[in-house]
């Protein structure tokens, strides 16, 4: 597939938004996933209901009273979440890209996050529920998102007589929701990939299918169309597996181990997937390199592309919504060729960066957000035509937990 580079007028804006935020292009709420008979329960699942599903009260603006997070097509809010010692939430201003902290507990003077020790997050396709994975407690927690304020309310993730109950698995390493279907994936330290159906009305999780995947799974990535899921694992010196998905239900289309490619380089960073699903990029923090792979869209077979050397201490990265650029957390932006190969585009100017554990682009692709350990959370402007990065600024000046490695966008 040829990746167009021309970005002009309204057609460009619509294309970028549809890839990054399918909810803005009429995807709407999806019916509950049905497909597939679950395999044997290999680590704890179960039907789930919410205790009450209620959201907290509150106004729709930030501290200065202005309406925040307006989507390009109207006044519906968009939020960004990240896990440090608490779950931090931000309202996104579509006009400026500015992120304003959400006070999860307005009864106190400070701007508070939601209590959690999780380090991986994802939001259901319709944007009303957030899920967090905690590798220490070995659980998945569920939250209802208040559409007006972005505040979070704990809900049941398993059937309970009262109170908010979590879903107990094994060691939950990474979770990820399908971009359009009501489905949540969970990877653990074993070699199983679990797919949970999400109840659109309650946020309930129920095991729909599991498949084998790479051992010691660490990171998940999915393409914008919801057809390809990549799992990164540390077994056998480093492996990635590509799983074909049913875009209607989100369920893995096969019950084998996917197409597994052994890297033999034990990369310590995180994998990112091109929006088309045709290429993947894996940060290799130790020697400072980025591994690149082409993925055949028909067979999902993997082939290596040239490795980018001298990439600095790249621990994570992200592809912009248009698929034209890859940002490595070592502060360099790379242009993506039509075959998926990377070439250096521009180095970032000096700014409040550091060892960044998580990177994301906002839905417009015109702003970059990174969690950079002791340097907090940093945002910068990105030219969607040249990739030039300017106007770096701190969103959260205080240190954030460096072990957290996923942002989650929500459009309730």
Secondary structure, DSSP 8 states (H G I E B T S, - for coil): --------HHHHHHHHHHHH-GGGGT-----B---S-----SS-------S--------SB-TTS-B----TTSS---EEEEESSEEEEEEE-TTT--EEE--S-TTSSS---EE----EEEE-TTSSEEEEEETTTTEEEEEEE-TTT--EEEE-SS--SSS---EE-S-EEEEEE-SSSBEEEEEESSSEEEEEEE-TTT--EEEEEEEE--SSEEEEEE-TTS-EEEEEE-GGG-EEEEEEB-TTT--BS-SS--EEEE-SS---S-EEE-TTSSEEEEEETTTTEEEEEEE-TTT--EEEEEEE----S---EEE-TTSSEEEETTTEEEEE-TTS-EEEEEE--S-S--S-SEEEE-TTSSEEEEE-GGG-EEEEEE-TTT--EEEEEEEE-S---TT---EEEE--
